[in-house]
Amino acid sequence: MNDSDMLALLRRIADTLEQMAPPARPSADPQSGDAFVWHAEGEWLEAIPVVSRVDLALLQGIDRARDILLDNTRRFADGLPANNALLWGARGMGKSSLVKAAHAAVAAALPKGAPALKLIEIHREDIESLPELMRLVRDRPERFILFCDDLSFDAGDASYKSLKAALEGGVEGRPDNVVFYATSNRRHLMPRDMMENERSTAINPSEAVEEKVSLSDRFGLWLGFHNASQEQYLDMVRSYASHHKLGIEDDELIRGALEWAMTRGARSGRVAWQFIQDLAGRLGKRIDS
């Protein structure tokens, strides 16, 4: 086969592969909705017409974290200095629910003509593409909360360096119209055994651990979430039952809620909501999720 035949064959192969590839998906205009999901592959935004969220008033037992995050979000929406926020701690205590509820509450209260406040979720596995997402929205008139749920890093995962650079480092830095909120079960976003391993194997143990810990330092706000007390758990149950008008006597409600928590071995907002869903089903009533 001569060179011209080889070139023709390669062109045919390239044309075939191009036809097999899925067409590029157009990115949604940020004006087309209030919430979006970022897809790193193809670098496009998907508008979410109905966001899965609960009303801010239903989030019980996290008053301090709620007030701090709301204040930070309001200042950001008003164009004032605001911090990146890390919501860390116990599972099921409303970390991601608070982020979505705070966005909805602040966005709804913005005066007419003010820059819109948008929420963009970026998946954990796409965190290395955060700089590309920031470049996409940098020159937009809207203001953006970039949100990553259940953020953490394991041994051998170097993508945390991309996050560090995107949040504070680099020549460009974080755009003025962007703030980053993340939730995690880990305060320092990395498992303790990973940090201990760094300390035991590094030439300079303190510097190795400091590099890992410095990631969480990029978040100006650390909001801790702790396991609910029995009183807080029951307040959550009562709040949900009242909001959804289940019409059940308090003694019966509390007895069922305590039994449900005992079988789950935990008390949290998630457990309270799961109990309410089960209760509503047994009562033959529909509730909004």
N, C-alpha and C positions, 0 to 999 in steps of 0.2 A: 504494500500500500504506500503510495507516494504521499508527499506532504499535503497536496491539495485534497486528496481523498480523506486523509486524516482530519484535516481542518473541517471539511464538510460533515464528517461523522460527528465530530465534537459539537458542531453547531446544531445538528439534529438532536443530539442528546440533551444539550442545553435547552432547546425549545421544548422538548418533551417534559423535562423537569419543571420548567416554568409553567407549563399547562397543568401539571399535576399539583403544583403548590396552591394552597388556598389563597383566594384573593385577600389583599390587605383590607382590614376593617377600618372604616373611617372613625376617627376619634370624635366623641361627642363634644359639642360646643359646651363649655362650662355654663353658658347662659341657659342651657336646655333643661337644667334640673338643679336640685339642691345637694344631691349626693351622688358619688361616682365610685367605681372600682377601677383601679389602675391595672392594666395588663402589660407586664413588661415585654412579653413576646409580641412584637408589633408596635409597642409603645403607643397604646391607645386607651382612652377613657370610655368606660361603659356607664351610661346614665342609669341610676336605680330609681325607678318611678315610685316605689313604695318601700320605705326604709323600715326594717324590723327594729322598733324601738318602743320603750315604755315612757309614760309621762313622768316628768321630773318629780312631781309630787308623790309618786308611788315608790320612790327610792328611799327606803327607811334605814336608819342606823348608820348613815354615812354623811351626816349633816356637815361636819367640818370639811371633809374632802369636797362635798358638793359646793359649798360656799366658796372655797378657794378656787376651784376649777371654773366656776361660773364667773367669778371676778376676773380671772386671767383671760377668759374667753371674751368677756365684754370689752376689756381694755384692748385686746387684739382687734376685735371687730371695729372699735372706734379709731383704729390707727395709732394707738399708743403702744409703748413697749410692753411686750409679753414674753413669757418663758415657755420653752418646751416643757412638757409634763410627762412624768412617768408614774403611772398608777400601778402599784405593785401590792402583792399580798395574797390573802386567802382566796381560794377559788369560790366562784358563785356569789360574791358579795357586791356585784354590780359595777365592776370597773368599766367594762366596755359599754354597759347600759348608760352609765353616767356620761361618758364621752358623747354618745349619740344624743342623749337627752339634753345635755348642755348646748350642743350645737343647735338643736331644734329650738330651744327656748331663746337663745340669744339671736338667732337668725330671724325668728318671728317678731322680735321686739325692735328690730332695726328701723329707724325712721325712713320715710320715703325718700328716695334719691341717694341713700347711703350705699357704699359698695356692698354687694351681696357677700354673704358668708357661706362658703361651700365646704363640704366634707368629702375627702377623697381617701378611700381605704386602700392601703398597699399591703399585699400579703407578705408574710414573713420570708417566703422563699424568693421574693422579688426585691428584697431590701437593697441589693447591690445596684438596682436601677433607680434608686432614690435621686441621685444627681440628675438623671435624665428627666424625671418627673418635675423636679424643681425648675429645671430650665424651661420646661413646657409652660409652666404657670407664672414664671418670674415677671413677665411684662404684662400680665393680665390686670384689669382694673379690679377684679374681685379679690377677696381675701380667702385663704385656703387653710383649713385644718387637715393636715396629712395624718392619717390614723393607721397604726399597725397594732392589731390585736394579738395577744399571746406572743410577744416578742421575746426571744431568748436565743442563746448561741451555745453550741456544744463544742467539745474538743475538736480541733482541726478545722473549725469554721472560721475563716478569716474575713467573712463579709462584714463583721462588726467594724472593721477599719473603714469601710465605705460609709457606714453610718456616722462614725465619728467625724470624718471629713465633711460630710454633707451638712451635719448639724452646726458645726462651729468652725471647722478648719477650711483649708483651701483658699484660693485667691478670691473666689466670688463670695463665699460665705452663704449663709441662709438668706433667701430673699426676704424683703421687708413684709411682703404679703403672704408669708408662709409661717405656720407654727406646726410643730410635730408633737403629737400625742401618742403614747404607746402604753399598752397594758402588759403586765408580766407577773408571773408567780414569783419571780426572783428579783430581789432588790438591785443586784448588780448585773442582772441579765445573763449571768453565767453560773453554772453549778459550782458549788463549793469545792468539789473534788477536782474540778478543772483548775481552779485557782491554786489549790494546794499542790497540784502536780507541777504547775509553773514555778511555785516557790521552791520545790525540792530539786528541780532539774536545771534551773537557770543559773548562769554564772553570777548574775546579780539578782537574787530572789526578789528584793523589794521593788526593783525597777520592773521586773516581769509582771508582778501582781499589780503594780500601779498602772501599767498600761491597760490591763483588763478593767480595773475599777474606774479608770478615767472615762470610760464610755458612759457610765451612769451620771458622771459629773456634767455631761453635756445637757442634762435635763435640769433646768433651774427649779422645777417643782418636783418633789418626791411626795406622793400622796399614798400613805399606807392604808391598807384595808385588812381588817382582822376578823377572826371568826366571830359570828354573832352570839351574843348572850341569849338566854332563853327569852328574856323580856323583849329584846330587839327582834328576835325571830317571830314572836307572837304579834308584835306591832306590824310586821310585814304582812303576816297572814290576815290580820284584821283589815289592813289598808286595802289589800287586794280584794277581799270579800266584800267590803263596803263599796269599792269602786265599781265592781262588776255586779252589784246588787244581787248577791246570791241568796239573801233572805234566810239565813240560818241562825239559830240561837247561839249566843256567844259561848255558852258552856259546851255545847256540842262541837262548835268550831274549834275551840281550844283543845278539847280532848282528842279530836281527830288529828289536829296539827302536831301535837306532841307525840302521838303514836307514829305518825308519818316520819317525823324527825328521828325517832328512836330506831325505826327500821332502816333508815338511810345512814345512821351513824354520823349525822352532821346537821348543823343548823346554819342556814345561809339564805340569801335572797332567792337563789336558784331553787333550793329545796322548798321554800315557801311557795314559789310560783308553780312548781310541779305538783304540790299538794292541792293548790287551788284549781289547777287544770283537772286533776283527778276528781276533786269534789264537784266541780261544775258538771263534769261528765255524768257522775252518779246522780246528780240532781236533775239531769236532762236540760241543762241550760248552756247556751252558747256564750262564749267570751271572746273578746278581741285579743289576739296574741301580739 
